[in-house]
Amino acid sequence: MANSNSPFGLKPVRHMLGLPMNGAVQPMYIPAGYATALFIGDPVVKMATGSNTARVFAPGAGEFQIGTLPEINKATAGDNNPITGVIVAFAADPTNLNLVHRPASTERIAFVNVDPFTVFEIQADGAIPAADIGLNAVLIYTQSGSTVTGLSGVELDTTSDVPAADASNQLIILKAVNRVDNDTTITRAKVEVRISLHTEGMGLTAAGDGQLGI
């Protein structure tokens, strides 16, 4: 049976050290001038431009003073492109409470999981051979996020940049997801990963080089 083609971006599933993930989420700022839509599960990176330059109020999230919200953009896929964390939610938009994503060119506050020890589930764009477990990989943006579910379309790249023992890659593959609906020998396999090029923690490379593996 074929795997479902249902990308969801990076979904937090557990903590590497067995700890609860409470407190790992931080509010971050997306200015109206940023022309890329963002979705739950999207990897993001803090920008050198800094943080909010005016006070920001979001119902249910509170008021944020100048300089208290780091500004983020969607992380670039590919080698040597760092990631600060993953969007897990957005502050409510009082003008549209049904809005489940951040449309392009709109100001919004995102809640971002910034814990480098978070383990995420992600869909690959191809198969994941057993030999790929423990290798590094990068992201790929061939599918769009959903304005209906609010979920990201980002996947793990197995086609244009195959997994390898490469410290410049963005992720480390920990294991395949153990579910009856997940066949890792065919396309759209689901795996658990950690972020390797994390701006908030140490770099991670392929297992066996002295860094933390599974």
ZIHU-V278058 format. One record per run of one state. SS is the DSSP state (a for helix, b for strand, c for the rest). FROM is the first residue (numbers start at 1). TO is the last residue. If there is no record, write none. Layout:
# ZIHU-V278058
ss={SS	SS}
from={FROM	FROM}
to={TO	TO}
This chain:
# ZIHU-V278058
ss={c	b	c	b	c	b	c	b	c	b	c	b	c	b	c	b	c	b	c	b	c	b	c	b	c	b	c	a	c	b	c	b	c	b	c	b	c	b	c	b	c	b	c	b	c}
from={1	11	16	25	31	38	39	40	41	43	52	56	59	62	65	70	75	83	84	85	91	102	103	108	114	118	125	130	133	136	138	139	141	151	152	155	157	164	165	171	177	190	196	198	199}
to={10	15	24	30	37	38	39	40	42	51	55	58	61	64	69	74	82	83	84	90	101	102	107	113	117	124	129	132	135	137	138	140	150	151	154	156	163	164	170	176	189	195	197	198	214}
